[in-house]
Amino acid sequence: MSDLSDSSLLITGEAVALDVQSASFILRAAGAIIDFLVSVLVAAGLLWLLVVFAVQGVIDQSATAAFSTAIIAFSTVVLPTTIETLSHGRSLGKLAIGARIVRDDGGATGFRHAFIRALVGFFEIYMTLGGVAAITGLLSARSKRLGDLLAGTYAQQERVPRAEHSVYGVPPALQGWATIADVGRMPDRLSRRIAQFLDQVDKLTPETRARLGQNLAAEAAAFVSPVPDTDPVLFLYAVAAVRRDREYAAHMLEQERLGALTPVLTGRPHGFPER
């Protein structure tokens, strides 16, 4: 179970900690640039049509000024609001970086969130060429811009690369310890750090391997009982293998129980005939 005191975790209304990844500042900047260019291109295209109509005498000068203001408002506020509302936090820039705008509690955004972000974005992105948004994003833990702070949203990273992990078992010297070890309290974040270390352990220098292994073993020891007297790297191998095997066994037991209940849940009572 994740540590609820970790400020980088998402705490739901049921006090459940979800380990989600927010988009980095660089990715958010890249997505904002794409959305900015889309808005500029849309505005430029509409303004070009407006100039054509004005030159042909279809509309007068006062109407041209009014339409110009309406085009700017449409491309910078109305269009982003509509796209984010209909796509539940997505835009062309967000699709490109693999992110989505969500509420601070992880829920989907609505019209109110999209409108606040777009309205504030007109001033912090278009009026200042992204200066205010960049400063706010650098100072925010989740790279939030000013519109996110006011709307209560942030950019959640959804395109996470799938990591291939090596399969290893409990070292022979710790087979007996593995039968009585308690590793269920270890946080998911620490477990992933251990798995990443073990995947790269053969590529590390002996000094780096010993230093990182000792540090991770010291962190893991606080969540393991009893702690065996062994090499730190072997200890990490054993902890990762025991945790993986027990989670797999629990999953298979759950599937077996669901399979046993399937005839009862899908069958007809008392031999009621099929029709």
KEPA-710675 format. One record per atom (N, C-alpha, C, O, CB): x, y, z; residue in one letter. Coordinates in pm, whole numbers, plus 50000, padded with zeros to 5 digits. Atoms other than C-alpha are relative to their C-alpha. Glycine has a CB too. Example, Ala and Ser with C-alpha at 12.3 -4.5 7.8 and 13.67 -1.06 7.14 Angstrom:
BEGIN
500894988150000A 512304955050780A 500905012050000A 501945011850066A 499015000350125A 499184988149994S 513674989450714S 499235010950073S 499745022050090S 500415004649858S 
//
This chain:
BEGIN
500854988050000M 500005000050000M 500885012350000M 501915012650066M 499045000150122M 499204987950012S 501285034849914S 499945008250126S 498965007650200S 499555008349882S 499924991249885D 502355059450178D 499155012349978D 499375019849883D 501465003950029D 500934988950017L 499585084850228L 500665013450026L 500125023849989L 498804998250091L 499334987449971S 502065110750347S 500805005349883S 501335016449890S 500904998350118S 499254995850118D 503725112650006D 499215010549925D 498115007749877D 500324988049908D 500724988950063S 502765146349855S 499834998149851S 499005004849791S 500705012950026S 500105002350144S 503265133249500S 498904990249965S 498624988049847S 501314995149945S 501075009650025L 500465107849540L 498675007249989L 498495018050045L 499944989450111L 501344994750014L 496865114249442L 499104993250103L 498964980950101L 499464997949856L 500875005349895I 494495109949739I 498555002249958I 498115013649943I 500295006750138I 501394999150039T 490905102149639T 499125003350120T 499615004150233T 499544987149933T 500934997149892G 487805110249841G 499844988750098G 499404990950210G 498685003449943G 500075011649911E 487925075049987E 501314997650072E 501504986950131E 499604987649922E 498695000949935A 491465081550121A 500844988849942A 501614982550014A 499834997950149A 499195009950070V 492965057949863V 501095007449923V 500805016749848V 499124991149905V 498874993550066A 496415067649739A 500244993849864A 500474981749853A 501274999050087A 499755004450136L 496855065149363L 501315005949952L 501525018049956L 498845003949905L 498694995650046D 500355066749222D 499915003349851D 500104994549767D 501104989250026D 500144995750139V 499825086948901V 501145009449966V 501775015250055V 498635006849976V 498884991850047Q 502355105948694Q 499485012149927Q 498725010849831Q 500944991849909Q 500394987750067S 501855142148598S 500995003049888S 502154998949893S 499935011850101S 499144996550113A 503235155748272A 501085009750045A 500835018650127A 499175006149885A 498884991449962S 506625172348302S 499855013949938S 499015016249851S 501334993749957S 500054986250050F 507245209148238F 500335000549851F 499685007949776F 500965009050078F 499594999850140I 508965202247905I 498864994849911I 498575000749806I 501274991449979I 501115005550079L 506085180747778L 498835009749996L 498205011649892L 499554986550056L 501104990449997R 503515206147890R 500305011949910R 499415016949842R 499735004750143R 499634988850087A 505435233747713A 499854996149854A 499375004149773A 501445004550028A 500145004550139A 505545213047393A 498534999249960A 498175003449850A 500674986349981A 501425000750031G 501805206247410G 499375013749989G 498515016049903G 499284992150105G 500534986450006A 501065242947479A 500405007049871A 499615014549813A 500495008250121A 499564993950126I 503125253547178I 499154994949883I 498775002649795I 501504996949974I 500845005650107I 501145229846954I 498615006150003I 498095010149899I 499904984650013I 501334993949989D 497815242847086D 500045014749962D 499105019849901D 499464998450143D 499864985950036F 499075278547049F 500055001649848F 499395010549794F 501285005950064F 499904999150146L 499995272746684L 498674996849933L 498315003149833L 501084990549949L 501315003250056V 496605256546616V 499065012050011V 498365015349915V 499394987850070V 500864988249981S 494795286746761S 500415011349906S 499555018149849S 500055004850145S 499524989350088V 496985310846563V 499624997049856V 499205006049783V 501525001750014V 500355003550137L 496395291846239L 498505001749974L 498105006649869L 500424985649969L 501454998350016V 492625291046295V 499655014949992V 498865019049908V 499244993450118V 500274985650001A 492595328246375A 500495006449871A 499815014949814A 500675006850120A 499464994250124A 494795336246074A 499114996549882A 498875005049796A 501444994949974A 500895003950110G 492535316545840G 498705007850000G 498245012249895G 499714985250008G 501274992649991L 489365333345967L 500225014849971L 499385021149905L 499374998250139L 499724985950028L 490965367945957L 500265002249852L 499895012649797L 501205004950083L 499784998850143W 492075361745600W 498685000349923W 498505008249831W 500874988449950W 501334999750062L 488505353445502L 499295013250027L 498605018549941L 499144988350051L 500634987249965L 487345384645683L 500565011349913L 499805019849867L 500225003250149L 499394989850086V 489825406145487V 499494998849857V 499245008949791V 501534998950002V 500515002150135V 488635390645161V 498605005849987V 498295012649890V 499984985149964V 501374994850004F 485015398945243F 499995015250010F 499185021949946F 499164994050115F 499954985549985A 485975434245351A 500465006649870A 499935017149833A 500935003950115A 499524994350127V 487895440545026V 498924999549894V 498815008649812V 501244992549952V 501085001250098Q 484945428244822Q 498785008450035Q 497825008949958Q 499584985649988Q 501104991449961G 482665451945011G 498814992750057G 497734998550069G 499565007949884G 501125007649942V 480525424545163V 499645005350138V 498465006150173V 500344984950009V 500234994649865I 480945438945515I 500725013450010I 501735015649943I 500484990150111I 499404986749986D 481735474645626D 501104999950106D 501424989350162D 498935010350036D 498854998949910Q 484555487045849Q 499644996750144Q 500404989750212Q 500595013949992Q 500415002649862S 482645485946179S 499744985150021S 500124979550125S 498735008150036S 500235014449989A 481525450146114A 501314992349996A 501454982050062A 499064995249889A 498705006650006T 485095440746026T 500695000350136T 501264990250179T 500895006849894T 499394999049868A 486335453446363A 499314990850100A 499974984450182A 499945014550050A 500745008749909A 483565434746547A 500324985349974A 500524977650068A 498495002449986A 499695013850034F 484235402446359F 501454996450038F 501734985150076F 499774997749850F 498615002649962S 487975405946424S 500104996550148S 500804987150186S 500895012349969S 500015002949857T 487355407146798T 499374986450028T 499854978850112T 499245011050077T 500685012849981A 484965377646774A 500884988349958A 500864977750020A 498694999749921A 499105010750047I 487525357146579I 501094997350103I 501414985850130I 500645003849864I 498965001849899I 490225363246839I 499434992850123I 500064983750176I 500605013750040I 500635006749885A 487825353447122A 499674985549969A 499804976850056A 498735007550042A 500345013650038F 486725322646931F 501224990949999F 501184979850051F 499334999849864F 498825008550017S 490205309746853S 500794998050129S 501474987950144S 500905005849896S 499205000949878T 491715316347198T 499224995450122T 499824990550218T 500605013350029T 500795003849883V 488815309447437V 498934989649964V 498874978950025V 499345012350061V 501135008950032V 485785293447271V 500484986749944V 500014976149987V 499075006849898V 499525012550062L 487675267947059L 500714990950100L 500374979150105L 500945003249886L 499395008849900P 489965254947340P 499024994550102P 499124982950143P 501105007350072P 500995004749903T 487025253247580T 499154988849941T 498904978850007T 499105011650044T 500835010150065T 484905233747333T 500754986949982T 500204976250010T 499515005049865T 499225012250024I 487675209147245I 500264992550130I 500094980450135I 501345003449932I 499715006749873E 488635201947607E 498744994650065E 498794984150130E 500685009550095E 501265004949941T 484985198547714T 499544987349930T 499174977649996T 498915010849992T 500485011650075L 484055174247436L 500964988250010L 500524976750004L 499805003749855L 499015010949994S 487295154147465S 500394996350142S 501274988050162S 501235003949923S 499715002749859H 487325153947848H 501485002250032H 502154993450087H 499604985750036H 498644996249961G 490655171747885G 501054997849895G 502244999449924G 500384992750119G 499025002350107R 492295163847553R 499995011849903R 498995019049892R 499704986949926R 499874990450109S 493505187147278S 501064994349907S 501644983949935S 500375014550050S 499005005150092L 495815183246982L 501384999450066L 502134989950047L 500065008849874L 498735000049930G 498785192847197G 500084989150105G 501124982750120G 500245013350065G 500015010749898K 497755169047477K 500114986349935K 500784977549988K 498725000850085K 499895012850071L 497325140647228L 501444997649955L 501934986449959L 499064999749879L 498645001450049A 500795147447091A 500964995850111A 501884987950086A 500475013049938A 499095003349890I 502485144947433I 499474988550085I 500144984350180I 500245012150087I 500555011249925G 500215117147562G 499525003750139G 499744996250234G 501024989250010G 500484995449870A 498595136947844A 498525003649991A 497955004449882A 500825012250048A 501414996249993R 495115146447958R 499805008650124R 500395005950229R 499064987450004R 500304991249887I 493795174248182I 498954993350087I 497874989750039I 499515013949951I 500935005949904V 492115160048494V 499905009150122V 500735018050141V 500444985650040V 500144992649876R 490855174048822R 501094995750099R 501764985650079R 498604997950062R 498995003249900D 493125174349126D 499714986750068D 500644980250118D 500085011050104D 500335012949940D 491235143849258D 500034988649898D 499654977449930D 498625000750064D 499895010350102G 491825125048931G 498784998249912G 498824990349818G 500314987250063G 501225001450078G 488285129048793G 500075007749869G 500975015749846G 498815004950080G 500054993450131A 487325140548445A 499575014650016A 498785017950104A 499024992649906A 500334985949997T 487095177848379T 498695002549924T 498264994449843T 501135008349940T 501244996150067G 483935195848265G 500145013749936G 501245018949919G 498855000150099G 499994987050067F 482935228348099F 500615010850087F 501375019250038F 498595004049960F 499484989549911R 483735249548403R 501524999950005R 502145010549997R 499434998250142R 498545000949995H 487315236848426H 500635004649869H 501605012149868H 500444985750032H 499454996350131A 487915240648052A 499865015049975A 500775021249920A 499304992149888A 500214985750024F 486435275848044F 500975008450083F 501535018250033F 498555003950033F 499074992549914I 488525288048339I 501424999149944I 502135009249939I 499974994650145I 498665001750054R 491705273548186R 500185008149872R 501225014449852R 500284985149973R 499904992650126A 490975288947845A 499985015150024A 500735022549961A 498884996149906A 500124985649973L 489965322847986L 501295005450061L 501805015750019L 498815002850092L 498734995749938V 493035325548209V 501154998349901V 502095006249901V 500274992050130V 498955002450098G 495155311047928G 500155011249900G 501245013449848G 499744987349928G 499914988650093F 494315340847706F 500985010450052F 501725016449975F 498625006449979F 499124989949942F 496165363447949F 501404994550026F 502395001450002F 499405005350130F 498685005149961E 498995340348064E 500764993849884E 501974992149894E 499844989850110E 499325006150114I 499755324547724I 500085009649883I 501165012549832I 499294987149957I 500024991650120Y 498655347747444Y 500475014250028Y 501225019949949Y 498605000449942Y 499624986249970M 499075381547614M 501465001350042M 502095011650018M 499115005650109M 498614999549952T 502475372847768T 500904990249925T 502034987749966T 500054997050149T 499255009850080L 503615347547502L 500504988350086L 501604983250065L 501195006849932L 499685011549917G 503615320347766G 500915002950117G 501294993650188G 500614989649918G 499074996749892G 505805338948015G 499454996850137G 500134990750219G 500365014549993G 500625002649870V 503385337348308V 499794985150020V 500034979850129V 498665007550013V 500215014549990A 502515301048233A 501314992750028A 501334983250106A 499374994649871A 498705006449978A 506215291648221A 500485002050143A 500964992550206A 501045005449901A 499554997349863I 507035308448552I 499184992050100I 499734986150192I 499925015050032I 500875007449909T 504015292848725T 500284985049992T 500314978250094T 498545002849968T 499745014250016G 504765258548580G 501314995850064G 501414984850119G 500024996449854G 498715003249938L 508385259748700L 499914999950152L 500644992550218L 501065009949956L 500134999249855L 507285268549053L 499014990150057L 498964988350178L 499595013850039L 501025009449955S 504495242649070S 500544985950003S 501344982049917S 498765000849911S 499525013849987A 505075206849185A 499554991449884A 500284982349842A 499514993950131A 500535007950111R 502915192848904R 500045007749868R 499305004549775R 498574995850030R 499874991850121S 503945218648643S 498685006549961S 498365007449843S 500524991649884S 501274993450026K 500605236248677K 500245014349953K 501135021150003K 499114999850125K 500004985850035R 500045269048499R 498915007050082R 498195000550158R 499775002049847R 500934992249917L 497925296848649L 498564995349980L 497804994650076L 500125015049967L 501355004850025G 494755284048480G 499704987050072G 498574984850116G 499794998149853G 500205012549927D 495255249748637D 499815002550149D 498994996050213D 501194990649978D 500134997049858L 495695264748982L 498625005450033L 498055002050137L 501065010150043L 501344994449975L 492425284248952L 498904990049972L 497864990250038L 499795012549914L 501035009950036A 490495255548791A 500094987450082A 499154979450082A 500094996649854A 499845012249922G 491845228549022G 500284988049912G 499694977349931G 498774997450084G 499695010750094T 493335207248742T 501514998649987T 502285006950035T 499355002849862T 498605001950037Y 496655193148625Y 500064990549882Y 499064984049851Y 500834994650120Y 499835008650116A 498035174048325A 500534986450044A 501634985450098A 500965006449897A 499615013649962Q 498165136448384Q 500634992949881Q 500054992549773Q 498794992150053Q 499315007450105Q 500665116248181Q 499364986449983Q 499294978650078Q 501504998650031Q 500675012750025E 498875086848017E 500804990849910E 500594978649912E 498665002549938E 499195008150091R 501405074847760R 501304996350071R 502345002650051R 500285007649867R 498855004649924V 503775056247990V 500594987849932V 499874978149908V 499624996850148V 499415011450069P 506235032647820P 499964987450086P 500154987950208P 501445003049961P 500075012749931R 505864996247910R 501414994450022R 502174992649927R 499144990049922R 498675004949967A 508914983048089A 500004984850006A 499094978650061A 500485006050135A 499815014449996E 510144947648042E 500964996650114E 502105001250115E 500544994649863E 499205003449884H 511434932848367H 500524985849990H 499854976949936H 499195001850128H 499445013449996S 513714903248413S 499274991550104S 498774996750204S 501525000650030S 500655009349907V 512274872548584V 501084992950080V 501974986750022V 499094989749923V 499025006349912Y 514264859948881Y 499264994250119Y 498154998550152Y 501105010250045Y 500605006649885G 513534837949180G 500715003750129G 501645011750129G 500014985049982G 499384997749870V 514414838049548V 501364993150002V 501444981349965V 499084994950116V 498695006549990P 518144831349602P 499934987750088P 499214987750188P 501045009850054P 500075012449921P 518734796049736P 500275002050149P 499674995350233P 500994989949945P 499674998049859A 520234809250059A 498855006050080A 498865005550203A 501215009050012A 501124993349930L 516984827650140L 498674992849976L 497624998750000L 499885014549954L 501235007550024Q 514454800550046Q 499224998050130Q 497994999550131Q 500324986549937Q 500685001849872G 513664793350410G 499425012950053G 498315013150106G 500954994150102G 500504986949955W 513334830050494W 498765004149922W 497865010349978W 501085010749987W 501114995850085A 510914835050204A 498674994050045A 497624999750017A 500264996149857A 501255006349957T 508364811450360T 499345007250117T 498155005450141T 500254985650038T 500564993149883I 507914833550668I 500085015249988I 499615022350076I 500724995550127I 499794985650014A 508784868150534A 498685007449978A 497785002449911A 500975002849884A 501154990950020D 506234896450550D 500495012149922D 501265020249973D 499365004450139D 499584988950087V 506684920750259V 498795007949950V 498935016349861V 500814994849880V 501234993850050G 503074932350213G 499895014850027G 499095021649963G 498834993250058G 500124985849965R 503624966650370R 500875008949913R 500845021149928R 500375002150144R 499104991950081M 506164977850111M 499235008849902M 498355003849833M 500994991149925M 500704991150094P 505005008649910P 500294996149855P 501364990949824P 500425014650023P 499845003350141D 504485003849537D 501165007849937D 501895002549854D 498705002849924D 498934991750059R 506875032449456R 501374994150033R 502244993549945R 499905014550053R 498725006049962L 509725016249650L 500204986749928L 501324983549887L 500074998050151L 499895012750071S 508964982549492S 500435002149855S 501234994349804S 498674992550004S 499604997250138R 509284997749143R 501465004649993R 502175001149899R 499095010649939R 498604995849998R 512575014349236R 500944988050016R 502004987449954R 500245010150114R 499195012149983I 513914980749352I 500044992149870I 501094987249830I 499454991350115I 500045007450127A 512754964249028A 500875006749894A 501544999949818A 498564998849950A 499164992850097Q 514444991348820Q 501484998050031Q 502304996649940Q 499655014950001Q 498605002349962F 517664986949017F 500454986049961F 501554984249908F 500195002150151F 499635013850032L 517634949148971L 500104997949849L 500904989749804L 499004990350060L 499915001250146D 517024952948596D 501325005549947D 501825000949844D 498835007349934D 498784993550047Q 520134974848566Q 501244996050081Q 502335001350058Q 499845015050006Q 498925002849907V 522304958648833V 501244994649929V 502364997349972V 499534990150105V 498855005750071D 524524939948584D 500775010549921D 501925008249882D 499554989049907D 499344989550078K 525334972548402K 500705010350089K 501355019450038K 498985006949912K 499414990349907L 526504991048715L 501414995850038L 501764984050035L 499135001550125L 498675003049948T 530024993748841T 499864993950140T 498854996250206T 500885012950004T 500105006149866P 530764973849161P 499765010150110P 498995007550203P 501244992250030P 500184989949896E 530985005749367E 498575005549999E 497945006850104E 501015011549982E 501374994850010T 527685019549237T 499004989550040T 498024992550109T 499705004949857T 500915011049962R 525994985749274R 499944998350151R 498854996850206R 500454986949935R 499985001749855A 527094982649637A 499335011750071A 498595009750168A 501434998450050A 500584988249935R 526105018349725R 498505000649983R 497775002550081R 500635012749946R 501454999550022L 522665017849562L 499304988350066L 498214990050121L 499695000249850L 500615011649937G 521954982649685G 499865001650149G 498844998050207G 500804987749970G 500064997949856Q 522764991950041Q 498945010350037Q 498215008550135Q 501365004450054Q 501014989749971N 520595023150029N 498584994549983N 497724996950067N 500205012149909N 501335005650022L 517595004749880L 499674989350103L 498534988350148L 499904994149859L 500245010349899A 518004975750121A 499655006250134A 498805001050206A 501244991050016A 500324993149875A 517975000050414A 498575005449998A 497875005050099A 501005011450026A 501384995250011E 514725015550285E 499014988550008E 497984989650075E 499805007749869E 500925011450002A 513114981550222A 499914993250135A 498874987650169A 500434990049894A 499995007049871A 514114968050564A 498945005350095A 498464998050182A 501365001350065A 501034994349913A 511634991650730A 498634993849976A 497754994950061A 499935015149981A 501295005750035F 508774973250556F 500044984749991F 499084978549946F 499515005849868F 499835014550009V 510084937350581V 500234994450139V 500945000350220V 501194996449906V 499815006749872S 509904913550875S 499944984849980S 499014979849917S 498925004550103S 498744995349941P 512094895750965P 500995003949892P 500835000349775P 500614989150090P 498974995750094V 515134911450802V 501164990050005V 501784988450110V 500505014450033V 498925010049997P 517684884750699P 501385006650000P 501555017849952P 499874990749879P 498624995349996D 521394888950757D 500694994749874D 501244983749875D 500754995350130D 499445004450127T 522614887150398T 500475012049920T 500365023449965T 498954992049920T 499544989450088D 524074907150113D 498825008849958D 497755003549928D 500714994249876D 501134991250034P 521924938150033P 499384996949864P 498154997149852P 500465014450001P 500555002950132V 521554929149663V 499224987050001V 498154986249941V 501124999449895V 500755012549988L 520534893349743L 498705002250075L 497674996350043L 500854989250071L 501214996749924F 518074907349995F 498955006549909F 497765003349919F 500345009450118F 500934993450091L 516524929549726L 499434990149899L 498244990649867L 500705011549926L 500505010550089Y 516294900049485Y 498924991850068Y 497874989050009Y 501164990949954Y 500955008449928A 514514879649750A 498695007350028A 497615001750011A 500614995250132A 501214992149971V 512104907549849V 499155001749874V 497945000049879V 500375013750058V 500754998150125A 511134914649487A 499354987149954A 498204987249909A 500935005349890A 500565012850045A 510634877649408A 498844995750089A 497824991150038A 501074989250000A 501085003949909V 508534870949719V 498775008549977V 497655003349972V 500455001250147V 501134991050024R 506344901349656R 499304996549869R 498074996049864R 500475014749998R 500595003650129R 505834891849291R 499244986850007R 498124985949957R 501104999349894R 500635013249995D 505054855149363D 498725000350082D 497744993650046D 500964989650058D 501204999549916R 502554863349637R 498885007949933R 497715004249945R 500335006150136R 501034992650074E 500754889349427E 499424991349888E 498224991849863E 500575013149942E 500495009050106Y 500524863949143Y 499114989150059Y 498074985950001Y 501184993749925Y 500825010449937A 499214836949379A 498655005550044A 497624998850029A 500754994050121A 501274994049959A 496584860749517A 499105002549880A 497885000649887A 500255013150074A 500794997750122H 495504869849165H 499414986949947H 498244986549909H 500885006549892H 500505012950049M 495194833249060M 498934994550091M 497974988450043M 501144990149988M 501045004649907L 493224825049376L 498695007549977L 497615001749984L 500475001850145L 501204992250029E 490824853249298E 499324995249872E 498094994149867E 500355014949987E 500585005150125Q 490354840348942Q 499364986450021Q 498334983449962Q 501084999249892Q 500565013349973E 489764805249074E 498665001050072E 497734993650041E 500984991650084E 501264998249927R 487074817249314R 498915005649909R 497755001549917R 500205009350120R 500984994750094L 485384837449042L 499544989249903L 498364988749866L 500595011849923L 500385010950087G 485474806948816G 499054990350066G 498154984950000G 501224992749954G 500895009049929A 483814785849084A 498605006050016A 497614998750025A 500584996750136A 501304993449983L 481044811749120L 499285002149867L 498085005249867L 500185013450069L 500634997550130T 480394814748746T 498764991749975T 497754997349932T 501004997549891T 501235007850023P 477924785348723P 498835004750085P 497685004450042P 500264985350028P 501084995449911V 475984799049019V 499445013449952V 498245015749959V 500505001350145V 500434986750041L 475894834448883L 499295000049864L 498405008149841L 501185009349995L 500575000250135T 475014825148525T 498954989249979T 498184989849883T 501104998149899T 500965010950017G 472944793548576G 498605003950043G 498405014150109G 500444987850077G 501404997649963R 469174791648618R 499674992250127R 500144981050143R 499044995949886R 500295006649872P 467774782848962P 499104987849982P 498174987749901P 499335009850096P 500835012149991H 466364748149031H 499754993749863H 498664988749836H 498665003450067H 500155006450129G 466964735848678G 498955006249911G 498324999349830G 499694985750019G 501004993250083F 464714761848519F 500394998649852F 501545001549818F 499875015250039F 499635003150138P 464574752948146P 500345012449920P 499845023349947P 498884992449931P 499654989350093E 466134774047873E 498855002449904E 498174992949863E 501294996749924E 501084996850093R 463684792047646R 500535008549886R 499785012349797R 498865007350071R 
//
